[in-house]
Amino acid sequence: MNTVSDEQILADAVRFVNEGMAVTLLVKGRSMLPFIHGGTDSVVLTRPGKIRRGDVVLARIDGRRFVLHRVMEVSDTQVELMGDGNLVGRERCRPEDVLARADEVVKGDGRHLRLDTPRQRRAARLWRRLLPVRRYLLFIYRHTIIRNKNIQ
């Protein structure tokens, strides 16, 4: 049985995005909680275009690993990223290492949620401002909302 690595899947997805196609990928991990749930939510990736603060992007970090994180700061020479579910630590890459932008999330129940609406951008800005208390909010979120979803 042949298996395809995550690295190859992401490389192929980026190639399709570069050819102008939208690609839907299932997200892994918890780094984008509470907005994107790894293992149940998917993202629709497109060409990144002009990168803006608040965008959720797929980027290659250190020329090796891929991350799907939110843009915290952007300049001509550097993009700073951080997962919504992260408490500390930011990744940095060059603008050309931003390979795709997530335009929408396909929730586990099939709903489509656009990430570029004013409402979603406000929610992301508020979440960014809550970084000092994010640890407590994520603890409550993981131990109540996610646990209740798993029980149902």
GIURDA-V336504 format. One record per residue. RES is the residue in one small letter. SS is DSSP state (alpha for helix, beta for strand, coil for the rest). PHI is phi in degrees with one decimal (* if undefined). OMEGA is omega as a letter, one per 40 degrees, with the letter a starting at -180 (* if undefined). Layout:
# GIURDA-V336504
res=RES ss=SS phi=PHI omega=OMEGA
res=RES ss=SS phi=PHI omega=OMEGA
This chain:
# GIURDA-V336504
res=m ss=coil phi=* omega=i
res=n ss=coil phi=-87.6 omega=i
res=t ss=coil phi=-116.9 omega=i
res=v ss=coil phi=-108.2 omega=a
res=s ss=coil phi=-75.0 omega=i
res=d ss=alpha phi=-57.7 omega=i
res=e ss=alpha phi=-58.5 omega=a
res=q ss=alpha phi=-69.7 omega=i
res=i ss=alpha phi=-60.8 omega=a
res=l ss=alpha phi=-67.7 omega=i
res=a ss=alpha phi=-61.8 omega=i
res=d ss=alpha phi=-66.3 omega=i
res=a ss=alpha phi=-60.7 omega=i
res=v ss=alpha phi=-63.6 omega=i
res=r ss=alpha phi=-61.9 omega=i
res=f ss=alpha phi=-64.9 omega=i
res=v ss=alpha phi=-60.5 omega=i
res=n ss=alpha phi=-63.7 omega=i
res=e ss=coil phi=-84.5 omega=i
res=g ss=coil phi=96.1 omega=i
res=m ss=coil phi=-92.8 omega=i
res=a ss=coil phi=-90.0 omega=a
res=v ss=beta phi=-123.2 omega=i
res=t ss=beta phi=-104.3 omega=a
res=l ss=beta phi=-127.8 omega=i
res=l ss=beta phi=-70.7 omega=a
res=v ss=coil phi=-88.7 omega=i
res=k ss=coil phi=-110.2 omega=i
res=g ss=coil phi=85.4 omega=a
res=r ss=coil phi=-117.7 omega=a
res=s ss=coil phi=-70.2 omega=a
res=m ss=coil phi=-111.5 omega=i
res=l ss=coil phi=-62.9 omega=e
res=p ss=coil phi=-92.3 omega=a
res=f ss=coil phi=-81.1 omega=a
res=i ss=coil phi=-129.8 omega=a
res=h ss=coil phi=-101.2 omega=i
res=g ss=coil phi=-62.7 omega=i
res=g ss=coil phi=91.2 omega=i
res=t ss=coil phi=-126.1 omega=a
res=d ss=coil phi=-96.2 omega=i
res=s ss=beta phi=-119.5 omega=i
res=v ss=beta phi=-120.2 omega=i
res=v ss=beta phi=-99.3 omega=a
res=l ss=beta phi=-99.3 omega=i
res=t ss=beta phi=-136.1 omega=i
res=r ss=coil phi=-57.7 omega=a
res=p ss=coil phi=-71.1 omega=a
res=g ss=coil phi=59.2 omega=i
res=k ss=coil phi=-74.5 omega=a
res=i ss=coil phi=-83.0 omega=i
res=r ss=coil phi=-122.9 omega=i
res=r ss=coil phi=-57.7 omega=a
res=g ss=coil phi=97.8 omega=i
res=d ss=coil phi=-66.4 omega=i
res=v ss=beta phi=-100.4 omega=a
res=v ss=beta phi=-130.5 omega=i
res=l ss=beta phi=-98.0 omega=a
res=a ss=beta phi=-132.9 omega=i
res=r ss=beta phi=-99.5 omega=a
res=i ss=beta phi=-105.5 omega=i
res=d ss=coil phi=56.6 omega=i
res=g ss=coil phi=68.8 omega=a
res=r ss=coil phi=-123.5 omega=a
res=r ss=beta phi=-101.2 omega=i
res=f ss=beta phi=-96.8 omega=i
res=v ss=beta phi=-135.3 omega=i
res=l ss=beta phi=-112.0 omega=a
res=h ss=beta phi=-139.8 omega=a
res=r ss=beta phi=-90.2 omega=i
res=v ss=beta phi=-75.0 omega=i
res=m ss=beta phi=-94.6 omega=i
res=e ss=beta phi=-146.0 omega=i
res=v ss=beta phi=-142.5 omega=i
res=s ss=coil phi=-134.4 omega=i
res=d ss=coil phi=-66.0 omega=a
res=t ss=coil phi=-115.1 omega=a
res=q ss=coil phi=-150.8 omega=i
res=v ss=beta phi=-120.5 omega=i
res=e ss=beta phi=-105.6 omega=a
res=l ss=beta phi=-122.4 omega=i
res=m ss=beta phi=-154.3 omega=i
res=g ss=coil phi=-70.9 omega=i
res=d ss=coil phi=-60.8 omega=a
res=g ss=coil phi=-90.4 omega=i
res=n ss=coil phi=-86.8 omega=i
res=l ss=coil phi=-100.0 omega=i
res=v ss=coil phi=-142.8 omega=i
res=g ss=coil phi=85.0 omega=i
res=r ss=coil phi=-127.9 omega=i
res=e ss=beta phi=-99.4 omega=i
res=r ss=beta phi=-128.2 omega=i
res=c ss=beta phi=-148.7 omega=i
res=r ss=coil phi=-83.5 omega=i
res=p ss=alpha phi=-54.1 omega=a
res=e ss=alpha phi=-71.7 omega=i
res=d ss=alpha phi=-87.0 omega=i
res=v ss=beta phi=-81.8 omega=a
res=l ss=beta phi=-97.7 omega=a
res=a ss=beta phi=-161.5 omega=i
res=r ss=beta phi=-116.6 omega=i
res=a ss=beta phi=-85.7 omega=a
res=d ss=beta phi=-90.3 omega=i
res=e ss=beta phi=-153.6 omega=i
res=v ss=beta phi=-112.3 omega=i
res=v ss=beta phi=-99.5 omega=a
res=k ss=coil phi=-67.4 omega=a
res=g ss=coil phi=-58.0 omega=i
res=d ss=coil phi=-91.1 omega=i
res=g ss=coil phi=96.9 omega=i
res=r ss=coil phi=-67.6 omega=i
res=h ss=beta phi=-103.8 omega=a
res=l ss=beta phi=-123.5 omega=i
res=r ss=beta phi=-69.2 omega=a
res=l ss=coil phi=-93.1 omega=a
res=d ss=coil phi=-101.7 omega=i
res=t ss=coil phi=-77.8 omega=i
res=p ss=alpha phi=-56.2 omega=a
res=r ss=alpha phi=-63.5 omega=a
res=q ss=alpha phi=-67.4 omega=i
res=r ss=alpha phi=-66.3 omega=i
res=r ss=alpha phi=-64.3 omega=i
res=a ss=alpha phi=-61.6 omega=i
res=a ss=alpha phi=-66.8 omega=i
res=r ss=alpha phi=-63.3 omega=i
res=l ss=alpha phi=-61.2 omega=a
res=w ss=alpha phi=-60.4 omega=i
res=r ss=alpha phi=-63.1 omega=i
res=r ss=alpha phi=-67.9 omega=a
res=l ss=alpha phi=-85.8 omega=a
res=l ss=alpha phi=-50.8 omega=i
res=p ss=alpha phi=-61.4 omega=a
res=v ss=alpha phi=-114.6 omega=a
res=r ss=alpha phi=-57.8 omega=a
res=r ss=alpha phi=-54.5 omega=a
res=y ss=alpha phi=-73.7 omega=i
res=l ss=alpha phi=-63.7 omega=i
res=l ss=alpha phi=-66.7 omega=i
res=f ss=alpha phi=-59.6 omega=i
res=i ss=alpha phi=-61.5 omega=a
res=y ss=alpha phi=-59.7 omega=a
res=r ss=alpha phi=-66.5 omega=a
res=h ss=alpha phi=-95.2 omega=i
res=t ss=alpha phi=-120.2 omega=a
res=i ss=alpha phi=-66.5 omega=a
res=i ss=alpha phi=-66.4 omega=i
res=r ss=alpha phi=-61.1 omega=i
res=n ss=alpha phi=-64.9 omega=i
res=k ss=alpha phi=-64.5 omega=a
res=n ss=alpha phi=-69.7 omega=a
res=i ss=alpha phi=-75.2 omega=a
res=q ss=coil phi=-67.3 omega=*
